[in-house]
Amino acid sequence: MRKVFVIGIGVGNPDYVTVQAINALNEVDVFFVMDKGREKEDLVRLRKEICERYIKDKSYRTIETIDPPRDRTASSYEPAVRAWHEQRAGIYERLIGQELGENECGAFLVWGDPSLYDGTLRIIDRIIERGTVAFEYQVIPGISAIQALAAKHKIALNRIGRSIHITTGRKLAEGLPNNIDDVIVMLDADCAFKAIDNTGIDIYWGAYIGTEDEILVAGSLRERMHDIARMRAQAKGRKGWIMDTYLLRRSKQQ
């Protein structure tokens, strides 16, 4: 039967690839790569570099296909994402059914970790529900942006007896959650941290973590938020894309 790996490759540094991931890479016959356009060609290049670095037998194949764009003008966020995932499911289904032999192994290389803010697993489940192509699959965890952020800032995410909340910039724009002192924010394209009550809050921010373009900033949110917004805009303008995340921490609780 066909087999598919969903492999987390970490967030930018090839050294973040785990031994389990390396072992899985060396079982793969076909790698499926989604091309997100010229602006994000760095992401495709890194995947290829990881394969070149860690795979012993170079007889594997790489199949690149265009990633369908998500409608970012839609009035409703969730239906737009579901429609995008449905488009991707059709592409993934075709790749697995047509490009993967009955006894071959294919793989999708996922930035960071497949379980954290990535749709690949939901898309795989959707293909299985359709039942048009038979395969088994395995998920290989990776080092997430959250883990790398904490390591780079030399902090523990949890504090004794306190909870951690993980959210998005879109949800943060509605305000900080009550009774939570440590909030991890991902997918914040609009710097939502500028609009919240920043009294007594520190920020630990990072972009392109683990790469040669890495940017790290820490300090009082009130004092650093405009610097971060400026650096983020400049970096995105220079590279054409940005991946960043941050921790907001109420400084009164230590």
C-alpha positions as CSV (number, residue, x, y, z in Angstrom):
1,M,0.0,0.0,0.0
2,R,1.1,3.6,-0.6
3,K,2.5,5.3,2.5
4,V,2.7,9.0,3.2
5,F,4.8,10.8,5.8
6,V,3.8,14.3,7.1
7,I,7.2,15.4,8.4
8,G,7.8,18.5,10.6
9,I,11.1,20.0,9.6
10,G,11.4,22.8,12.2
11,V,11.5,26.5,11.6
12,G,14.4,27.4,9.3
13,N,17.5,25.8,10.7
14,P,18.4,22.4,9.2
15,D,19.8,21.5,12.6
16,Y,16.2,21.5,13.9
17,V,15.4,18.4,11.9
18,T,15.1,15.5,14.4
19,V,16.6,12.0,14.1
20,Q,13.1,10.6,13.6
21,A,12.6,13.0,10.7
22,I,15.9,12.1,9.2
23,N,15.0,8.4,9.3
24,A,11.7,9.1,7.7
25,L,13.3,11.2,5.0
26,N,15.5,8.2,4.0
27,E,12.4,6.1,3.4
28,V,10.8,8.5,1.0
29,D,10.5,7.9,-2.8
30,V,8.6,11.1,-3.7
31,F,8.5,14.5,-2.1
32,F,5.5,16.7,-2.8
33,V,6.4,20.4,-2.6
34,M,3.9,23.2,-2.8
35,D,5.2,26.2,-4.7
36,K,3.9,29.4,-3.1
37,G,5.4,31.7,-5.7
38,R,8.6,33.6,-6.2
39,E,8.3,35.6,-2.9
40,K,8.4,32.4,-0.9
41,E,11.0,30.4,-2.9
42,D,13.2,30.4,0.2
43,L,10.8,27.9,1.7
44,V,11.1,25.5,-1.3
45,R,14.9,25.9,-1.3
46,L,15.2,25.1,2.4
47,R,13.2,21.9,1.9
48,K,15.5,20.8,-0.9
49,E,18.6,21.6,1.2
50,I,17.3,19.4,4.0
51,C,16.8,16.6,1.6
52,E,20.3,17.0,0.1
53,R,21.9,17.2,3.5
54,Y,20.2,14.2,5.2
55,I,19.2,11.7,2.5
56,K,21.8,9.1,1.6
57,D,20.2,7.6,-1.5
58,K,19.7,10.5,-4.0
59,S,17.3,8.5,-6.2
60,Y,14.2,10.1,-4.7
61,R,11.9,12.3,-6.8
62,T,10.6,15.8,-6.1
63,I,7.2,16.8,-7.5
64,E,6.5,20.5,-7.4
65,T,3.0,21.9,-7.9
66,I,1.5,25.4,-7.6
67,D,-0.2,26.1,-4.2
68,P,-3.7,27.6,-4.9
69,P,-4.0,31.1,-3.3
70,R,-6.3,31.6,-0.4
71,D,-9.0,34.3,-0.9
72,R,-7.9,37.0,1.5
73,T,-10.7,39.3,0.5
74,A,-13.5,37.1,1.7
75,S,-15.8,38.6,4.3
76,S,-15.8,35.4,6.4
77,Y,-12.5,33.9,7.4
78,E,-13.4,30.3,8.2
79,P,-15.3,29.5,5.0
80,A,-12.5,30.9,3.0
81,V,-10.0,28.7,4.7
82,R,-12.2,25.6,4.3
83,A,-12.6,26.4,0.6
84,W,-8.8,26.7,0.2
85,H,-8.2,23.4,2.0
86,E,-10.7,21.8,-0.3
87,Q,-8.7,23.0,-3.3
88,R,-5.5,21.7,-1.7
89,A,-7.2,18.3,-0.9
90,G,-7.9,17.9,-4.6
91,I,-4.3,18.5,-5.5
92,Y,-2.9,16.3,-2.8
93,E,-5.3,13.5,-3.8
94,R,-4.1,13.7,-7.4
95,L,-0.4,13.7,-6.4
96,I,-0.8,10.7,-4.1
97,G,-2.9,8.8,-6.6
98,Q,-1.0,9.6,-9.8
99,E,2.6,10.2,-8.7
100,L,3.0,7.6,-6.0
101,G,3.4,3.9,-6.9
102,E,1.4,1.2,-5.0
103,N,4.4,0.3,-2.8
104,E,6.1,3.7,-2.7
105,C,6.4,6.2,0.1
106,G,5.6,9.9,-0.4
107,A,6.1,12.9,2.0
108,F,5.0,16.4,2.7
109,L,7.6,18.5,4.5
110,V,5.8,20.8,6.9
111,W,7.4,24.0,8.3
112,G,7.6,23.7,12.1
113,D,5.3,21.1,13.5
114,P,2.3,19.5,11.6
115,S,0.1,19.8,14.6
116,L,0.5,23.6,15.2
117,Y,-1.2,26.1,12.8
118,D,-0.8,23.9,9.7
119,G,-3.6,22.5,7.6
120,T,-1.9,19.4,6.1
121,L,-3.4,16.9,8.6
122,R,-6.9,18.2,8.0
123,I,-6.4,17.9,4.3
124,I,-5.1,14.3,4.6
125,D,-8.1,13.4,6.7
126,R,-10.4,14.9,4.0
127,I,-8.8,12.8,1.3
128,I,-9.2,9.7,3.4
129,E,-12.9,10.6,3.9
130,R,-13.4,10.7,0.1
131,G,-12.0,7.2,-0.2
132,T,-10.8,7.5,-3.8
133,V,-7.2,6.7,-3.1
134,A,-5.9,4.2,-0.5
135,F,-2.8,5.0,1.6
136,E,-1.6,4.9,5.2
137,Y,0.2,7.8,6.8
138,Q,2.4,8.7,9.7
139,V,3.1,12.1,11.4
140,I,6.6,13.1,12.4
141,P,6.7,16.0,14.9
142,G,9.0,18.9,14.4
143,I,10.4,21.8,16.4
144,S,7.8,24.6,16.3
145,A,8.2,28.3,16.2
146,I,7.0,28.5,19.8
147,Q,9.8,26.2,21.0
148,A,12.4,27.9,19.0
149,L,11.3,31.4,20.2
150,A,11.6,30.3,23.8
151,A,15.0,28.8,23.3
152,K,16.3,31.9,21.5
153,H,15.1,34.2,24.3
154,K,16.3,31.8,26.9
155,I,12.9,31.7,28.7
156,A,10.5,29.0,29.9
157,L,7.0,29.5,28.5
158,N,5.3,28.2,31.6
159,R,5.4,29.9,35.0
160,I,4.6,28.0,38.2
161,G,0.9,27.4,38.6
162,R,0.0,29.5,35.5
163,S,-1.6,28.7,32.2
164,I,-0.3,29.4,28.6
165,H,-2.7,30.6,25.9
166,I,-1.9,30.1,22.2
167,T,-3.9,32.3,19.8
168,T,-3.7,34.3,16.6
169,G,-3.3,37.9,15.8
170,R,-6.9,38.0,14.5
171,K,-8.2,36.8,17.9
172,L,-5.8,39.0,19.9
173,A,-7.4,42.0,18.2
174,E,-10.4,41.2,20.3
175,G,-8.4,41.8,23.4
176,L,-6.2,39.8,25.8
177,P,-7.9,36.8,27.5
178,N,-8.9,37.3,31.1
179,N,-6.9,35.6,33.9
180,I,-4.1,34.5,31.5
181,D,-0.7,36.0,32.0
182,D,1.3,34.3,29.2
183,V,-0.1,34.5,25.6
184,I,1.7,33.1,22.6
185,V,0.5,34.8,19.3
186,M,1.0,33.5,15.8
187,L,-0.2,34.6,12.4
188,D,-0.3,38.3,13.3
189,A,0.0,40.1,10.0
190,D,-1.4,43.4,11.4
191,C,0.6,43.8,14.6
192,A,-2.5,43.4,16.8
193,F,-0.3,43.9,19.9
194,K,-0.3,47.7,19.2
195,A,-4.0,47.9,20.0
196,I,-4.2,46.1,23.3
197,D,-3.8,47.6,26.8
198,N,0.0,47.3,27.2
199,T,0.3,48.2,30.8
200,G,2.7,45.9,32.6
201,I,3.2,43.6,29.6
202,D,6.6,42.4,28.2
203,I,7.0,41.0,24.7
204,Y,9.4,38.4,23.4
205,W,9.3,38.5,19.6
206,G,11.1,36.7,16.8
207,A,11.1,36.5,13.1
208,Y,12.8,34.0,10.7
209,I,13.9,32.1,13.8
210,G,16.8,29.8,13.1
211,T,17.8,31.4,9.8
212,E,20.5,33.8,8.8
213,D,17.8,36.5,8.7
214,E,16.7,36.0,12.3
215,I,15.4,39.0,14.2
216,L,14.8,39.0,18.0
217,V,13.4,41.7,20.2
218,A,12.5,41.6,23.9
219,G,11.3,44.2,26.4
220,S,8.4,46.3,27.5
221,L,5.6,46.1,25.0
222,R,4.9,49.8,25.4
223,E,8.5,50.7,24.6
224,R,9.2,48.2,21.8
225,M,5.9,47.7,19.9
226,H,6.6,50.5,17.4
227,D,10.2,49.2,16.8
228,I,8.8,45.7,16.2
229,A,6.2,46.9,13.8
230,R,8.8,49.0,11.9
231,M,11.3,46.1,11.7
232,R,8.6,43.7,10.7
233,A,7.5,45.9,7.8
234,Q,11.0,46.5,6.6
235,A,11.9,42.8,6.8
236,K,8.8,41.7,4.9
237,G,9.4,44.4,2.3
238,R,12.9,43.2,1.8
239,K,12.2,39.4,1.5
240,G,8.6,39.5,0.3
241,W,7.4,37.3,3.2
242,I,7.8,37.0,6.9
243,M,7.2,34.3,9.6
244,D,7.1,35.6,13.1
245,T,5.7,34.8,16.5
246,Y,5.8,36.3,20.0
247,L,5.0,35.8,23.7
248,L,3.1,38.5,25.6
249,R,3.8,38.2,29.4
250,R,2.3,40.2,32.2
251,S,5.4,41.3,34.0
252,K,3.7,41.7,37.4
253,Q,3.6,37.9,37.8
254,Q,7.0,36.2,38.0
